[in-house]
Amino acid sequence: MTTKQHTSSFSSRAENEALPALASYLLSLISIKQSNLCVSADVHTTSALLRLAEEVGDSICVLKTHADIIDDFSDRTIKGLQEIATRKHFLIFEDRKFGDIG
């Protein structure tokens, strides 16, 4: 099997008009932050999630959340996380847990 190698930079790839906007934005973040780091937020409270987002937000491109395991999930969780993500420039990726997957 052959793997396609990209020789162009993340920033130049982000400028490709054929890319969906989200993909373009992610490539721009990777270029700006010089990182492709994604953190999985396996925490159980809103305060722990928001604290983690504050602590790592400047260094990551994506924060992967699990809303269904946050015991006190509410509008406060969403609004707080959106505010931090906007301020620290990272994407939020919700990874739902399903009961049929171990």
Disulfide bonds with the S-S distance in Angstrom:
none
